[in-house]
Amino acid sequence: MSEIQHGRLPQRPHEPARKDGVPRALSGVVLDAPDPRALAAFYRRLLGWETVEDESDWVSLKGPGSTKLSFQTEPEYRPPTWPGRNDRQQMMLHLDFEVDDLEAAHEHAVAAGATLAGFQPQDDVRVYTDPVGHVFCLFTGD
């Protein structure tokens, strides 16, 4: 098993311990899914990140110098609605990914299995859903 265990990294010697109770860093973001391995495979195709933990109910991906993106089993998972509606599961969060070329990134995302959302609120951002309905955005940094 890797040194990374369910979102916790061991403290590095060069990092001073925090005694004030303030978190040192955001370790990762966790998405619920009925099948975490399948959803992780989509994000691996989309982002090109490597798998750093792979269990039947928990999978974590990590890119160079990035926060981990993890996936956990949630048998009762219900996909959010975009845009939100009061009578449906609300979006609890979304992921933003900065890209260099929005059109090339769009083609790549769709080829990886993303679905372009029907509602696009901005010209310089593209909103997508992953295979289980989590919302994410691609945008250029300029």
DRENDO-1510 file (C-alpha; in Angstrom, 1 decimal, always signed):
<recs>
REC; n; res; u; v; w
REC; 1; MET; +0.0; +0.0; +0.0 .
REC; 2; SER; +1.2; +3.5; -0.7 .
REC; 3; GLU; +2.1; +6.0; +2.0 .
REC; 4; ILE; -1.1; +7.9; +1.1 .
REC; 5; GLN; -4.1; +6.5; +3.0 .
REC; 6; HIS; -7.6; +7.9; +2.6 .
REC; 7; GLY; -6.7; +11.5; +2.0 .
REC; 8; ARG; -3.9; +11.7; +4.6 .
REC; 9; LEU; -0.3; +12.3; +3.8 .
REC; 10; PRO; +2.4; +11.7; +6.4 .
REC; 11; GLN; +3.9; +14.9; +7.6 .
REC; 12; ARG; +7.1; +15.8; +5.7 .
REC; 13; PRO; +10.2; +16.7; +7.8 .
REC; 14; HIS; +10.6; +20.1; +6.0 .
REC; 15; GLU; +7.0; +21.1; +7.0 .
REC; 16; PRO; +6.8; +22.6; +10.4 .
REC; 17; ALA; +4.0; +21.3; +12.6 .
REC; 18; ARG; +1.1; +23.7; +13.0 .
REC; 19; LYS; +0.2; +24.2; +16.7 .
REC; 20; ASP; -2.6; +26.7; +16.0 .
REC; 21; GLY; -5.1; +24.2; +14.7 .
REC; 22; VAL; -5.2; +25.8; +11.2 .
REC; 23; PRO; -5.0; +23.1; +8.4 .
REC; 24; ARG; -1.7; +22.9; +6.6 .
REC; 25; ALA; -3.1; +22.2; +3.2 .
REC; 26; LEU; -6.1; +20.9; +1.2 .
REC; 27; SER; -5.2; +17.2; +0.8 .
REC; 28; GLY; -7.8; +16.4; -1.7 .
REC; 29; VAL; -11.3; +16.5; -3.1 .
REC; 30; VAL; -13.5; +13.4; -2.8 .
REC; 31; LEU; -16.4; +12.7; -5.2 .
REC; 32; ASP; -19.1; +10.1; -4.4 .
REC; 33; ALA; -19.9; +7.5; -7.1 .
REC; 34; PRO; -21.7; +4.2; -7.5 .
REC; 35; ASP; -18.5; +2.8; -9.0 .
REC; 36; PRO; -15.4; +4.7; -7.9 .
REC; 37; ARG; -13.0; +2.8; -10.2 .
REC; 38; ALA; -15.1; +3.6; -13.3 .
REC; 39; LEU; -15.3; +7.3; -12.4 .
REC; 40; ALA; -11.6; +7.4; -11.6 .
REC; 41; ALA; -10.9; +5.9; -15.1 .
REC; 42; PHE; -12.8; +8.8; -16.7 .
REC; 43; TYR; -10.8; +11.4; -14.8 .
REC; 44; ARG; -7.6; +9.6; -15.5 .
REC; 45; ARG; -8.4; +9.9; -19.2 .
REC; 46; LEU; -9.5; +13.5; -18.8 .
REC; 47; LEU; -6.5; +14.7; -16.7 .
REC; 48; GLY; -3.7; +12.2; -17.5 .
REC; 49; TRP; -3.1; +11.8; -13.7 .
REC; 50; GLU; -1.8; +8.7; -12.2 .
REC; 51; THR; -3.6; +6.4; -9.7 .
REC; 52; VAL; -2.0; +6.6; -6.3 .
REC; 53; GLU; -4.5; +4.4; -4.4 .
REC; 54; ASP; -6.8; +1.8; -5.8 .
REC; 55; GLU; -9.2; -0.1; -3.6 .
REC; 56; SER; -12.7; -1.4; -4.4 .
REC; 57; ASP; -14.4; +1.4; -2.5 .
REC; 58; TRP; -11.7; +4.2; -2.8 .
REC; 59; VAL; -9.5; +5.4; -5.7 .
REC; 60; SER; -7.2; +8.4; -5.7 .
REC; 61; LEU; -5.6; +10.2; -8.6 .
REC; 62; LYS; -2.8; +12.7; -8.4 .
REC; 63; GLY; -1.1; +15.0; -10.9 .
REC; 64; PRO; +2.3; +16.6; -10.7 .
REC; 65; GLY; +2.2; +19.1; -7.7 .
REC; 66; SER; -1.5; +18.8; -7.4 .
REC; 67; THR; -4.1; +18.1; -4.8 .
REC; 68; LYS; -5.5; +14.6; -5.0 .
REC; 69; LEU; -8.8; +13.8; -6.6 .
REC; 70; SER; -10.4; +10.8; -4.9 .
REC; 71; PHE; -13.6; +8.8; -5.5 .
REC; 72; GLN; -15.5; +6.8; -2.9 .
REC; 73; THR; -18.4; +4.3; -3.1 .
REC; 74; GLU; -21.8; +5.8; -2.5 .
REC; 75; PRO; -24.5; +3.2; -3.3 .
REC; 76; GLU; -27.3; +5.8; -2.9 .
REC; 77; TYR; -25.6; +8.4; -5.1 .
REC; 78; ARG; -27.9; +10.7; -7.0 .
REC; 79; PRO; -26.5; +13.0; -9.7 .
REC; 80; PRO; -26.9; +16.7; -9.3 .
REC; 81; THR; -29.0; +18.9; -11.6 .
REC; 82; TRP; -27.3; +21.6; -13.6 .
REC; 83; PRO; -28.5; +24.3; -13.5 .
REC; 84; GLY; -30.0; +23.7; -10.0 .
REC; 85; ARG; -33.7; +23.1; -9.4 .
REC; 86; ASN; -35.5; +23.1; -6.1 .
REC; 87; ASP; -37.1; +19.7; -6.7 .
REC; 88; ARG; -33.9; +17.9; -7.6 .
REC; 89; GLN; -30.5; +17.0; -6.1 .
REC; 90; GLN; -28.5; +20.3; -5.9 .
REC; 91; MET; -24.9; +20.6; -7.1 .
REC; 92; MET; -22.8; +20.5; -3.9 .
REC; 93; LEU; -19.6; +21.5; -5.6 .
REC; 94; HIS; -18.0; +21.6; -9.1 .
REC; 95; LEU; -14.4; +21.3; -10.3 .
REC; 96; ASP; -12.7; +24.0; -12.3 .
REC; 97; PHE; -9.8; +23.0; -14.7 .
REC; 98; GLU; -7.7; +25.7; -16.4 .
REC; 99; VAL; -6.8; +24.9; -20.0 .
REC; 100; ASP; -4.6; +26.5; -22.6 .
REC; 101; ASP; -7.0; +26.0; -25.6 .
REC; 102; LEU; -10.7; +25.8; -24.8 .
REC; 103; GLU; -11.7; +24.2; -28.1 .
REC; 104; ALA; -9.0; +21.5; -28.0 .
REC; 105; ALA; -9.9; +20.9; -24.3 .
REC; 106; HIS; -13.5; +20.5; -25.3 .
REC; 107; GLU; -12.7; +17.9; -27.9 .
REC; 108; HIS; -10.5; +16.0; -25.5 .
REC; 109; ALA; -13.1; +16.1; -22.7 .
REC; 110; VAL; -15.9; +14.8; -25.0 .
REC; 111; ALA; -13.6; +12.0; -26.3 .
REC; 112; ALA; -12.8; +11.1; -22.6 .
REC; 113; GLY; -16.5; +10.7; -21.9 .
REC; 114; ALA; -17.7; +14.1; -20.7 .
REC; 115; THR; -21.1; +15.5; -21.7 .
REC; 116; LEU; -21.4; +19.2; -22.6 .
REC; 117; ALA; -24.1; +20.7; -20.4 .
REC; 118; GLY; -27.1; +22.2; -22.0 .
REC; 119; PHE; -26.8; +25.4; -20.0 .
REC; 120; GLN; -23.6; +27.4; -20.7 .
REC; 121; PRO; -23.5; +30.6; -18.5 .
REC; 122; GLN; -20.3; +32.2; -20.0 .
REC; 123; ASP; -18.6; +32.4; -23.3 .
REC; 124; ASP; -15.1; +31.7; -21.9 .
REC; 125; VAL; -16.1; +28.7; -19.8 .
REC; 126; ARG; -17.5; +25.3; -20.8 .
REC; 127; VAL; -19.6; +23.4; -18.3 .
REC; 128; TYR; -19.7; +19.6; -18.5 .
REC; 129; THR; -20.9; +16.6; -16.6 .
REC; 130; ASP; -18.8; +13.5; -15.9 .
REC; 131; PRO; -20.3; +10.0; -16.5 .
REC; 132; VAL; -22.2; +10.0; -13.2 .
REC; 133; GLY; -23.3; +13.7; -13.4 .
REC; 134; HIS; -20.8; +15.7; -11.4 .
REC; 135; VAL; -20.3; +19.1; -12.9 .
REC; 136; PHE; -16.9; +20.4; -13.9 .
REC; 137; CYS; -15.8; +23.4; -15.9 .
REC; 138; LEU; -13.0; +24.1; -18.4 .
REC; 139; PHE; -11.7; +27.6; -18.8 .
REC; 140; THR; -8.7; +29.5; -20.1 .
REC; 141; GLY; -6.7; +31.5; -17.6 .
REC; 142; ASP; -6.5; +34.7; -19.7 .
</recs>
